[in-house]
């Protein structure tokens, strides 16, 4: 089944060229089915790039998924035209009375800041609070996961001595869990971050389940016991060249960054990079959509009961 996106969204042409099925609102109105409603809070600066990454994965499902994009009004985007936001995105005030089956909160390039130093943090806290009664299932990625785990469980953020950058192998420690169903015992995950969470008090939170772990860097995928909240610090949504683009950008800026770990064959940046996490990216998003579909309310008004 297709994903429904707002008419005219520029990345739709790219998606259709890749055989990712999309429909616009006018055609969706003729479908006699109950679609999943997903809202994506896109905190990344290059919003169209993130749209493409996420829609590729959300479009690979037999379910019809209706997509809305949300942005923070209190932050002035320097990398995405205001016209794009006004045409294809909505604000919290515009969706405040609506309900959704799922919400995705992306990462953001603010991880070195204390949470309270982020200029849109109050609006983000308001969105988080709103989602508790208006969204059934939530999926937090990278900095979005750090923020939510800090606010809900009090875990502190720790600056790493060096950037965690490249492809790293994680162990699937709960293979029977529905959110990692079909995952290999070990699988590769792109990482690109300067921080980690201090999980020294994790044993005090039995409602949190660790689904995957690295022997040095610790947990990467976690969920709540009811599977309604999913957290991941890595980027299974990344494309083959995402880390390459980031690496080349940093080199051009004169940033002292090491070559991405286990990414370029023979550690030669002239070689096409490995792309060995794609299937697990599709699995994770499909598992999340399926788990949401199986458990969400048919009538989303029941969320407030």
N, C-alpha and C positions, 0 to 999 in steps of 0.2 A: 504494500500500500504506500501511497505517497505521503510526503510531509507537506503541510499547508503553510506557505509563507506569504507575507504581504506582497501584493502585486508590484512588480517593478524592482524588487530587490536585486541589485546588480549581480550578486554571486549566483543567481539562479541559472544564468547561461552556462557558467562553469559546471554546475551540478548536473544539468541536463546533458552536457557533453560527456559526462562520466557515467551516464545512465543511472543517476540518482533521481528517483521519481519525485516530482513536485507538482502541486496544483495551486491555483490561486483561490481566493475566497469565493469568487462567483461559482466556480465549479464545485467547491467543497460543500456549498449550500445544498447541492442536489444529492449528496451522499446520505443515505438513510442509515447512518451508523453513529455510534457514540465515540468520537475520536478522543485521544488523550490530549489534554491541553498542557503544554509545557512553556514556561516562561524562562528566558535566559537573561540573567543579569550579567551583561558583558562589561567587565571592568578593564579590559585590555585596551591599550592606546590605539592599536591598529585593528579596529573593530571588524572590518570586512575580512581580514585574514582569519580572525577567530570565528566569525560566522561560518566561513567555509569549512574550517576544521570540524566544528561541531555538527553542522548540518550533514556533512558526509557520513558521519557515524549515526546520527539520528534517522537518516533516510534509509538505512539498511535494516528494515524491520517490516513484517507483514501488517503491522498496525498502522492506522492513520494517525498522524501526529500533527496537531495544530501548534505552530510556533509563534510566540510573541517575544520581542526583544525589549529589554528594559535597560535604562541607563540612569545614572545619578545626575540629577539636575544641578546639584551644588558643585560639581566639578567641571571645569572648562576643558574640553578635549582639544589638544593641540595637533592630533594626528588624524582625526576624523572630522570631515566637514560638518558644520552645524546643520546644513541642509539634509545630510544623510540621516542624522539623528532625528530631526524633526519629521522626516518622511517615513522612516522605517522603525523607529523606536518609540516607546512610550515611557511615561514617568509613573511613579508610584501613585500620584494623585489620579491619574487616568485609569488605573486598574484597581484602585483601592477596594471597590465593591465587587470585583470579580474573583473567581476561585479557579485554581489550577490543580491538575493531577501531580505535576512535578515542576521543580525549579532547579536550574543549574546556575551556580555562582562561579564565575571564572577566577583565575588568578589576576594579579595586578602588580605592576612594577614598583611596589612601595614597601617591599619586605624589609629593607634596612631601617625603615622608620618605625618608631613605637606606634602601636595601633592608634593611640589617641592623637598622634601627629598627622594622621591622614586627613586631608582637608574635607573629605566627604563622609567621615566616620559616623557622624550623627545620623545622616540620611541612611547610611548602610545599616546601622542599628535599628532604625525605624523599619526598613525593608525586612530585616530579619524577624523583627517582632510581628510584623504584618503576616509574614509567611507562616508563622506558627499556627494561625487559624484559617489561612486561605490557601494553603498548599499541602497536599498529602505527603509527597516525598521530595526530599531535597538532596542535591548532589553538589558537593563543594570541591573545587579543584585548586590545588597549590595554595596561594596566599588566601584564597577564599576559605579553604579548609583550615588553615592556621587561624584565621580570624574567628571562625565559628567554634573551633575547639577551645580557643581562649575564652570566648564569651560564655560558652555553655559548661565548660569543665575546668576552666582556670589554668590550662596548660600555658606555660611561658614559652616565648620564642627565644631561640639562642642563635647568635651570629656564628657561622662556621668560620674556621681559620682560613679557608679558601673556598672558592665557588665549587659547588657540586654540579658538575657539568659533563654530560655525556650519557652513555647507555650503561645501565647497571642491572645486574641480575638479582631478582628478588625471589624468595621462596613462598610458594602458596601453602600456608599453614592450616587453612580450613577449606580443603577442596570440596567438601560437601555443602558449603554455604551457597545459597542461590545466586549471590552477586558475583561469585567467581566460578560458577559452574562452567566446566569445560576448559578451565585454565590448566596449563601444564604445571608440573611440580615446581619448575623454575621458569621464569619468564623475564624478558628484557623490558626495561622501562626507561624512557628518556627523563633526565633530570636537568633542571636549570634553575638553581637557587643558591642563595647565600645564607640561608637560615634553616634551622630544624626546630622541632618542638621538643621541649623537655618533658619526656614521658615518665619521669621518676615516680610520679604518683598514679600511674595508670592502674595499678592494682586496687586503687580506691574507687574505681569506676567500673563495676562489673557489667554495667549496661553497655559498655563499649567493647566491641570485638575487633581484634587485629586479624586481618585476612591475609596480609602479606608482609614480609619483613626482610631486611637486608642485615647480614651479620655485623656490619660496621655502622650503618646509617639508621638502623631501626625500622619501625613500622612505616609502611607506605600507603596501604589501603586499610581503612577501618570502616566499621558500620555500627549503628546502634543495634540492640538486640532484636528490635522489630523490623530491621532493614529499611526503615523509612528515612534514615539519614546515611549518606555515603560520603566518605572523605578520601581524597587521594592527593598526595603531594607531588607525584610525578605527572607526566604529560603523555598519556597514551593516546591523546587526540592529535599529537604532533604529526606532521607530514615528514617525508623523507628528508627534505632540505631545511626544515625549520631550525635545527641546531646549527647547520652550516651558515644560514643567513645571519643568525645571531653571532656566530664566531667571526664572520667576515666584518660585520658591523662593529664589533668590539675592537678588532685589529685596526680598522680604519680610523677609529676614534683614539687609538693609542692606548687602549685599556690593556693592562697586563693580565691577560687571561690565557690559561693553558689550553692546549688542543682538547676538544671533547673526547672523553674517555671512550674507547672501544667503539668509535663511530666511523672514522675514515679507515679503509683498509690500509694496512701497513703504516698507519698514522701519517698518511700522505694526503693533505687536503686537496690535492689535485684529483684524487680518486673519488668516484661517486660514493657517497656514504651508504652504510648499511641501512636497511629498513626491515628490522626484525622484530617489531612490536605491533605491526598493523593488525594482525588477527586478534590479538588480545585487546586492542582498543575497541574493535567491533564487538567482541564478546562482552566486555564490561558495559558498554552502552546498551547493547541488546538485553543483557541480563537485568540492568536497572529498569529499562522500559517494561520488560516482561513482568518483573516483580511489582512495579507500580500498577500495571494493568490488572494483574491478578488480585490486588488487594485494595485498590482505591475504591471510593464510594461511587456508585452509579450516579447518584445525585450529589454533586459537590457541595450543595448547601448543608449536607450532613457533617461537613468538616467542623462547623461551629458548635455541634451538639456535644 
